[in-house]
C-alpha cells in the first residue's frame, strides 16, 4: 500500500492524493506512524458490499450449524428482563 505523509497533504492540498488513489488505498502517515487510510468512494462502497456479503455468509453458516435460536421479540425481552 502506498503511504503519504500528512505534511505532504497539508503542503500540496488534497490534490496530492489524486494520482496515488488510482493505485488503491493510501496510508496517511502522521509522526512516522500510519494513522489513516484514504480511498476512493468507489473503493469504499466495494469494501462495504464485500463486508455485507461476508456477514450474510457467516450468518447463514451459523443457521446451518444450529447456532441460532428462533423466538419472538417478546420472548427475548422476557429473557433479558429476568437476568
ABEGO torsion letter per residue (X at the ends): XBBBBAAAAAAAEAAAAAAAAAAEBBBBBBGGBBABBBBBAAAAAAAAAAAAAAAAAAAAAAAAAGABBBBBAAAAAAAAAAX
